[in-house]
Amino acid sequence: MVAWGKRSEQEDGRGAAEVPAPEPDRTGFRPGEVRSVPDRDAEVTVIGPGARLEGLLVSGGTLRIEGEVKGEVRAEGGVLIAPSAKVEAEVRAQSLRVEGRYVGNAEVSSLAELGATAQVQGNLTCGALVVAEGAVFNGQTAMSAGAPVIALPEMGSAEQG
């Protein structure tokens, strides 16, 4: 296992060398990095790439979906929909990061993120939303109660001529 920024033995036996971390993309994320998932690393449920589930899926912590899920998903922590995943479900979670295909409505109490490979069709209710360049989103968003409100300056009327 290689940890970013950690030392590992080189194959030629010359000792340890530092393994560089992958470069972040335009959103500031490294490939495979998940920052939106809350600090509930003690419990992670993984639905692997070959798995297909239908019905109610409940997780007491973080949920990573790499396969296919149809129905309803509830997680006390975060939900990550990996690039290989196909999810058609109603989702309720603390946070959500979509990198694969997602159809349905989601209620997210904090941050919802759509990665560059995300294909989303449905409505999102969340505290905050980040959409990466390249993501496809067809639906509506609503900010949940308690979300910070940013006041924008009024636009003056522009004369055309």
Steps between C-alpha positions, in 0.01 A plus 500: 500500500634844411415805707544840341799687632626192690828319448512160330780264403627551147517192279873538444568468874646851543276573795187700553369760257209734540189413298353819352128565537297513177427850374157640595249567223337841440269452799797451734444125541753229437373198301297280733512750788177554689486805726126539528460183703489587871753365746326167553783288364441233764210362295510490121264284296612422146269376226753354256503538122342159439217546752138582413263593782131582488297628794586693816872546574586638847849588627595618846809672361653569162374321189704454180305372200700356210231265364129540424237607753127551441255607769575710809832584668534637855837574657586668828830607345587571141416324175751473215375388160816385320563547126408136431170522694145520370254614767127550459379585849374754747802594716504645852845562645721747681709558186506379140768480232395377155760390247284246313140480373225603741125526438277605788445763765743559784469670838845585629543682830840649416706490179401347166777474239475405135837388364617552143371155394160535671177452303210605722130512422281606790458756773747583777419657835824581679683744724760575231566386143824470303481411129828418323565594140384211281221384732154459345210605724136500387276595788436760764680592818371645823710616790384350826423710806806628681710528184709817488355779288740711297374846412588605147523866399213629290564515129450845343296528186718472192424717203522340163611701206 
